[in-house]
Amino acid sequence: MSSEQATALDQRYGRTRRNRSRDRLLLIVAGVVAALVLVAWVVWAGLDGSKPQVQAFDLGHELLPDERAVEVTWQLSVPAGNDTACIVQALNEDFTVVGWKVVEIPASDRPLRTFTERVRTAQEANTGLISECWLT
């Protein structure tokens, strides 16, 4: 194959010097954009950590079949001085919610507290637990 034929094939299939330079420039720009997005995400995620953290831990439950209720005991960890709300749930053996209650907890100077709450149920419950907690 002659060099004229090779040049004609390169032009036909986009393998010219101009195309290689353009492709290289596009890759560099894409790399810079990806790096900027990564840096922006790291900065955003790092600044997001300044919010107070709320954590709730289930300690146990007691089934009250005569009253169709469950008493759930849990421990709440929240920075002092923050009002909190938690959802307490009762579940049956199929893990279907058969009762729930939103409990509003006033601020305190103690960061770690233990609570017990009674949740009435529509059906016989198998367990009780804390679903989630948040600052109010």
Phi and psi in degrees as GROMACS dihedral restraints (atoms count N, CA, C in turn):
[ dihedral_restraints ]
;  ai    aj    ak    al  type     phi  dphi    fc
    3     4     5     6     1   -82.0    20    10
    4     5     6     7     1   167.3    20    10
    6     7     8     9     1   -68.8    20    10
    7     8     9    10     1   -28.6    20    10
    9    10    11    12     1   -67.1    20    10
   10    11    12    13     1   -40.5    20    10
   12    13    14    15     1   -67.4    20    10
   13    14    15    16     1   -39.7    20    10
   15    16    17    18     1   -63.8    20    10
   16    17    18    19     1   -41.6    20    10
   18    19    20    21     1   -64.8    20    10
   19    20    21    22     1   -41.5    20    10
   21    22    23    24     1   -63.6    20    10
   22    23    24    25     1   -41.4    20    10
   24    25    26    27     1   -66.3    20    10
   25    26    27    28     1   -41.2    20    10
   27    28    29    30     1   -60.7    20    10
   28    29    30    31     1   -42.4    20    10
   30    31    32    33     1   -67.7    20    10
   31    32    33    34     1   -40.3    20    10
   33    34    35    36     1   -62.1    20    10
   34    35    36    37     1   -40.8    20    10
   36    37    38    39     1  -100.5    20    10
   37    38    39    40     1    14.8    20    10
   39    40    41    42     1    73.5    20    10
   40    41    42    43     1    30.6    20    10
   42    43    44    45     1  -106.0    20    10
   43    44    45    46     1    46.5    20    10
   45    46    47    48     1   -93.4    20    10
   46    47    48    49     1   166.7    20    10
   48    49    50    51     1   -62.0    20    10
   49    50    51    52     1   -38.5    20    10
   51    52    53    54     1   -62.5    20    10
   52    53    54    55     1   -42.2    20    10
   54    55    56    57     1   -67.4    20    10
   55    56    57    58     1   -38.9    20    10
   57    58    59    60     1   -64.0    20    10
   58    59    60    61     1   -40.1    20    10
   60    61    62    63     1   -66.0    20    10
   61    62    63    64     1   -42.1    20    10
   63    64    65    66     1   -63.8    20    10
   64    65    66    67     1   -43.8    20    10
   66    67    68    69     1   -62.6    20    10
   67    68    69    70     1   -41.3    20    10
   69    70    71    72     1   -62.7    20    10
   70    71    72    73     1   -42.7    20    10
   72    73    74    75     1   -64.0    20    10
   73    74    75    76     1   -42.0    20    10
   75    76    77    78     1   -62.3    20    10
   76    77    78    79     1   -40.3    20    10
   78    79    80    81     1   -64.6    20    10
   79    80    81    82     1   -39.9    20    10
   81    82    83    84     1   -65.1    20    10
   82    83    84    85     1   -45.0    20    10
   84    85    86    87     1   -63.2    20    10
   85    86    87    88     1   -43.3    20    10
   87    88    89    90     1   -62.2    20    10
   88    89    90    91     1   -39.1    20    10
   90    91    92    93     1   -64.8    20    10
   91    92    93    94     1   -41.7    20    10
   93    94    95    96     1   -65.3    20    10
   94    95    96    97     1   -42.9    20    10
   96    97    98    99     1   -63.0    20    10
   97    98    99   100     1   -43.9    20    10
   99   100   101   102     1   -61.6    20    10
  100   101   102   103     1   -41.0    20    10
  102   103   104   105     1   -64.6    20    10
  103   104   105   106     1   -40.9    20    10
  105   106   107   108     1   -65.3    20    10
  106   107   108   109     1   -40.7    20    10
  108   109   110   111     1   -63.3    20    10
  109   110   111   112     1   -43.3    20    10
  111   112   113   114     1   -61.4    20    10
  112   113   114   115     1   -45.3    20    10
  114   115   116   117     1   -63.9    20    10
  115   116   117   118     1   -42.5    20    10
  117   118   119   120     1   -62.8    20    10
  118   119   120   121     1   -40.3    20    10
  120   121   122   123     1   -65.7    20    10
  121   122   123   124     1   -41.9    20    10
  123   124   125   126     1   -63.0    20    10
  124   125   126   127     1   -42.4    20    10
  126   127   128   129     1   -65.0    20    10
  127   128   129   130     1   -45.4    20    10
  129   130   131   132     1   -62.4    20    10
  130   131   132   133     1   -44.8    20    10
  132   133   134   135     1   -66.3    20    10
  133   134   135   136     1   -36.1    20    10
  135   136   137   138     1   -68.7    20    10
  136   137   138   139     1   -36.2    20    10
  138   139   140   141     1   -78.3    20    10
  139   140   141   142     1   -20.6    20    10
  141   142   143   144     1   -72.8    20    10
  142   143   144   145     1   -17.1    20    10
  144   145   146   147     1   -76.0    20    10
  145   146   147   148     1     1.7    20    10
  147   148   149   150     1   -84.2    20    10
  148   149   150   151     1    -5.7    20    10
  150   151   152   153     1   -72.8    20    10
  151   152   153   154     1   148.3    20    10
  153   154   155   156     1   -63.7    20    10
  154   155   156   157     1   141.7    20    10
  156   157   158   159     1   -97.6    20    10
  157   158   159   160     1   134.8    20    10
  159   160   161   162     1  -113.0    20    10
  160   161   162   163     1   129.3    20    10
  162   163   164   165     1  -135.4    20    10
  163   164   165   166     1   138.1    20    10
  165   166   167   168     1  -127.2    20    10
  166   167   168   169     1   137.7    20    10
  168   169   170   171     1  -126.2    20    10
  169   170   171   172     1   125.4    20    10
  171   172   173   174     1   -68.6    20    10
  172   173   174   175     1   131.8    20    10
  174   175   176   177     1  -106.0    20    10
  175   176   177   178     1   -25.6    20    10
  177   178   179   180     1   165.2    20    10
  178   179   180   181     1   175.1    20    10
  180   181   182   183     1  -148.2    20    10
  181   182   183   184     1   156.2    20    10
  183   184   185   186     1  -130.6    20    10
  184   185   186   187     1   123.9    20    10
  186   187   188   189     1   -79.9    20    10
  187   188   189   190     1   133.2    20    10
  189   190   191   192     1  -119.3    20    10
  190   191   192   193     1    79.0    20    10
  192   193   194   195     1   -64.4    20    10
  193   194   195   196     1   -31.7    20    10
  195   196   197   198     1   -65.2    20    10
  196   197   198   199     1   -30.8    20    10
  198   199   200   201     1  -103.1    20    10
  199   200   201   202     1     0.6    20    10
  201   202   203   204     1    49.2    20    10
  202   203   204   205     1    60.0    20    10
  204   205   206   207     1  -151.0    20    10
  205   206   207   208     1   165.9    20    10
  207   208   209   210     1  -133.0    20    10
  208   209   210   211     1   136.5    20    10
  210   211   212   213     1  -102.0    20    10
  211   212   213   214     1   121.6    20    10
  213   214   215   216     1  -109.3    20    10
  214   215   216   217     1   131.7    20    10
  216   217   218   219     1  -113.2    20    10
  217   218   219   220     1   130.6    20    10
  219   220   221   222     1  -144.9    20    10
  220   221   222   223     1   163.9    20    10
  222   223   224   225     1  -114.8    20    10
  223   224   225   226     1   132.6    20    10
  225   226   227   228     1  -114.2    20    10
  226   227   228   229     1   128.0    20    10
  228   229   230   231     1  -115.6    20    10
  229   230   231   232     1   112.9    20    10
  231   232   233   234     1  -146.7    20    10
  232   233   234   235     1   142.5    20    10
  234   235   236   237     1   -56.5    20    10
  235   236   237   238     1   143.7    20    10
  237   238   239   240     1   -57.0    20    10
  238   239   240   241     1   142.2    20    10
  240   241   242   243     1    88.5    20    10
  241   242   243   244     1    11.4    20    10
  243   244   245   246     1  -115.6    20    10
  244   245   246   247     1   127.4    20    10
  246   247   248   249     1   -72.0    20    10
  247   248   249   250     1   145.2    20    10
  249   250   251   252     1  -137.7    20    10
  250   251   252   253     1   156.5    20    10
  252   253   254   255     1  -133.7    20    10
  253   254   255   256     1   144.8    20    10
  255   256   257   258     1  -134.8    20    10
  256   257   258   259     1   150.1    20    10
  258   259   260   261     1  -102.7    20    10
  259   260   261   262     1   122.6    20    10
  261   262   263   264     1  -105.1    20    10
  262   263   264   265     1   130.0    20    10
  264   265   266   267     1  -121.4    20    10
  265   266   267   268     1   151.6    20    10
  267   268   269   270     1  -116.9    20    10
  268   269   270   271     1   132.8    20    10
  270   271   272   273     1  -120.8    20    10
  271   272   273   274     1   149.6    20    10
  273   274   275   276     1   -92.7    20    10
  274   275   276   277     1  -172.1    20    10
  276   277   278   279     1   -68.3    20    10
  277   278   279   280     1   -18.0    20    10
  279   280   281   282     1   -91.9    20    10
  280   281   282   283     1     8.5    20    10
  282   283   284   285     1    63.0    20    10
  283   284   285   286     1    31.1    20    10
  285   286   287   288     1   -94.1    20    10
  286   287   288   289     1   138.7    20    10
  288   289   290   291     1   -71.1    20    10
  289   290   291   292     1   120.3    20    10
  291   292   293   294     1  -112.7    20    10
  292   293   294   295     1     0.6    20    10
  294   295   296   297     1  -175.2    20    10
  295   296   297   298     1   143.1    20    10
  297   298   299   300     1  -154.7    20    10
  298   299   300   301     1   160.3    20    10
  300   301   302   303     1  -154.1    20    10
  301   302   303   304     1   137.1    20    10
  303   304   305   306     1   -93.6    20    10
  304   305   306   307     1   124.1    20    10
  306   307   308   309     1  -110.9    20    10
  307   308   309   310     1   121.8    20    10
  309   310   311   312     1   -94.4    20    10
  310   311   312   313     1   128.3    20    10
  312   313   314   315     1  -116.2    20    10
  313   314   315   316     1   120.6    20    10
  315   316   317   318     1   -70.7    20    10
  316   317   318   319     1   160.5    20    10
  318   319   320   321     1   -63.8    20    10
  319   320   321   322     1   152.9    20    10
  321   322   323   324     1  -144.8    20    10
  322   323   324   325     1   164.2    20    10
  324   325   326   327     1   -86.9    20    10
  325   326   327   328     1    -6.0    20    10
  327   328   329   330     1   -97.4    20    10
  328   329   330   331     1   129.2    20    10
  330   331   332   333     1   -79.0    20    10
  331   332   333   334     1   -19.2    20    10
  333   334   335   336     1  -125.4    20    10
  334   335   336   337     1   119.5    20    10
  336   337   338   339     1  -136.4    20    10
  337   338   339   340     1   155.7    20    10
  339   340   341   342     1  -115.2    20    10
  340   341   342   343     1   137.5    20    10
  342   343   344   345     1  -131.7    20    10
  343   344   345   346     1   154.0    20    10
  345   346   347   348     1  -131.5    20    10
  346   347   348   349     1   129.8    20    10
  348   349   350   351     1  -133.6    20    10
  349   350   351   352     1   139.8    20    10
  351   352   353   354     1   -95.3    20    10
  352   353   354   355     1   131.3    20    10
  354   355   356   357     1  -119.6    20    10
  355   356   357   358     1   122.1    20    10
  357   358   359   360     1   -76.5    20    10
  358   359   360   361     1   148.5    20    10
  360   361   362   363     1  -122.5    20    10
  361   362   363   364     1   153.5    20    10
  363   364   365   366     1   -86.4    20    10
  364   365   366   367     1   -26.7    20    10
  366   367   368   369     1  -133.6    20    10
  367   368   369   370     1   176.0    20    10
  369   370   371   372     1   -66.8    20    10
  370   371   372   373     1   128.4    20    10
  372   373   374   375     1   -93.2    20    10
  373   374   375   376     1   156.9    20    10
  375   376   377   378     1  -111.2    20    10
  376   377   378   379     1   -27.8    20    10
  378   379   380   381     1  -156.5    20    10
  379   380   381   382     1   167.5    20    10
  381   382   383   384     1  -139.8    20    10
  382   383   384   385     1   144.6    20    10
  384   385   386   387     1  -158.3    20    10
  385   386   387   388     1   171.0    20    10
  387   388   389   390     1   -90.7    20    10
  388   389   390   391     1   126.5    20    10
  390   391   392   393     1   -84.3    20    10
  391   392   393   394     1   -54.0    20    10
  393   394   395   396     1  -162.7    20    10
  394   395   396   397     1   160.0    20    10
  396   397   398   399     1  -134.2    20    10
  397   398   399   400     1   151.9    20    10
  399   400   401   402     1  -151.8    20    10
  400   401   402   403     1   161.4    20    10
  402   403   404   405     1   -79.2    20    10
  403   404   405   406     1   141.6    20    10
